[in-house]
Amino acid sequence: MKLYHGSNTTVDNPDTRHSRERLDFGKGFYLTSVKQQAESWALRATANSGGVPIVTTYEVLDDMSGFRTLTFNETNDREWVEFVCQCRRGSNEYAHYDIVIGGVADDKVYRAVDMYFRGYWDIETTLEALRFYDVNDQYCFITQRAINALLTYTGSYEVEP
């Protein structure tokens, strides 16, 4: 399977040290199977930090057995919303896993999640709102062991703004 990482530089040797805190699935190395999503991430990274928008590509082994993997199949799912909110609050619940896979709380989706996060909406209202959004996926590699064992760098390309 091919995965993409959008950044302001080529990441041919990914690690967890450069990860930010309080993201959807905690601190880790984020990828997606959706090329356009990675390109959007690359453009956002350069808008925030400068550099050149780059998408780095990887092959990932299909066999993730032996790794603690949490997969959310639906974004309009109570467990996904709760997990994202916990991680964004700074919880280290994500540290129980090597890899977390699920939907991206992008700008549109995050508006709904944020209403719940701030206590303006209850979970039922939030889940109802999320039913109307198309959601891209994200793969968060939490541990360096998972990165080293499962990801193989295959190249990179510059994104045209």
C-alpha positions in Angstrom: 0.0 0.0 0.0 1.2 3.5 -0.8 1.1 6.3 1.8 1.9 10.0 1.5 3.3 12.6 4.0 3.0 16.3 3.3 5.6 18.7 4.7 7.8 21.6 3.9 10.8 19.2 3.3 11.5 15.7 2.1 11.2 13.2 4.9 13.2 10.2 3.7 14.1 9.0 7.2 11.0 9.6 9.4 11.1 9.7 13.1 8.9 10.5 16.0 11.1 13.1 17.6 9.9 15.9 15.2 6.2 15.2 15.9 3.9 17.8 17.5 1.8 17.3 20.5 -2.0 17.5 20.7 -2.9 16.2 17.2 -5.8 14.0 16.3 -4.1 10.8 17.2 -1.4 12.2 19.5 2.3 12.6 18.8 3.5 10.6 15.9 4.4 10.5 12.2 1.3 11.1 10.1 0.5 9.8 6.6 -2.5 9.3 4.4 -3.5 7.1 1.5 -5.1 10.2 -0.2 -2.5 12.0 -2.3 -4.6 15.3 -2.4 -4.7 15.3 1.4 -0.9 15.0 1.6 -0.6 17.8 -0.9 -2.9 20.0 1.2 -0.8 19.2 4.3 2.4 20.2 2.4 0.9 23.5 1.3 -0.3 24.2 4.9 3.2 23.4 6.3 4.9 25.8 4.0 2.3 28.5 4.7 3.0 28.1 8.4 6.8 27.5 8.4 8.2 28.4 5.0 10.2 26.0 2.8 9.0 24.1 -0.2 5.8 22.0 -0.3 6.9 18.4 -0.6 5.0 15.1 -0.6 7.1 12.2 0.5 5.9 8.7 -0.6 6.3 5.4 1.2 5.3 1.8 0.8 3.9 0.3 3.9 3.8 -3.4 4.7 0.3 -4.8 4.7 1.0 -7.1 7.6 0.9 -5.0 10.7 0.5 -8.0 13.0 2.8 -7.8 16.0 2.0 -4.1 16.3 -0.6 -2.6 18.6 -2.9 -1.0 16.1 -6.1 0.9 16.8 -8.4 1.4 13.7 -11.4 3.6 13.6 -13.6 2.6 10.7 -16.1 5.4 11.0 -15.4 9.1 11.7 -19.0 9.7 12.8 -18.3 7.3 15.7 -18.4 8.1 19.4 -15.1 6.4 20.1 -13.3 8.3 17.3 -14.6 11.7 18.6 -13.7 10.9 22.2 -10.2 9.7 21.2 -9.5 12.8 19.1 -10.7 15.1 21.9 -8.6 13.2 24.4 -5.5 13.5 22.2 -6.1 17.2 21.5 -6.5 17.8 25.3 -3.0 16.4 25.8 -3.9 12.8 27.0 -1.3 10.2 26.3 -4.0 7.5 25.5 -2.4 7.2 22.1 0.8 5.8 23.7 -0.9 2.5 24.2 -0.5 1.9 20.4 2.1 1.6 17.8 -0.2 2.8 15.0 -3.6 4.6 15.0 -5.7 4.6 11.8 -8.8 6.6 11.1 -10.4 9.7 9.8 -8.8 13.2 9.7 -10.4 15.9 11.7 -9.7 18.5 8.9 -11.2 22.0 9.1 -14.8 21.1 8.4 -14.8 18.0 10.5 -12.9 19.7 13.3 -15.5 22.4 13.6 -18.1 19.8 14.6 -15.6 18.0 16.9 -14.6 21.4 18.4 -18.2 22.2 19.3 -18.3 19.0 21.3 -14.8 19.6 22.6 -15.9 23.0 24.0 -19.1 21.6 25.5 -21.5 23.5 23.1 -22.9 20.3 21.5 -23.6 16.9 23.0 -22.2 13.7 21.4 -25.5 13.0 19.5 -25.5 16.4 17.8 -21.8 16.1 16.9 -22.3 12.6 15.4 -25.3 13.8 13.4 -23.2 16.7 12.0 -20.3 14.4 11.1 -22.6 12.2 8.9 -22.6 14.9 6.2 -18.8 15.2 5.8 -16.5 13.3 3.5 -13.5 12.3 5.4 -9.9 11.4 4.4 -7.9 8.9 6.2 -4.7 9.3 8.3 -2.2 6.8 9.6 -0.3 7.9 12.7 2.8 5.9 13.4 3.4 6.4 17.1 6.5 4.3 17.7 9.8 4.4 16.0 9.7 0.6 15.9 6.6 0.7 13.7 8.1 3.3 11.4 11.4 1.3 11.0 9.6 -2.0 10.4 6.7 -1.0 8.2 7.6 2.1 6.1 9.9 2.2 3.1 10.8 5.5 1.5 10.0 5.5 -2.2 10.5 9.1 -3.3 9.1 12.7 -3.1 7.8 15.4 -5.3 7.2 19.2 -5.0 3.6 20.4 -4.9 2.6 23.2 -7.1 0.7 25.9 -5.2 
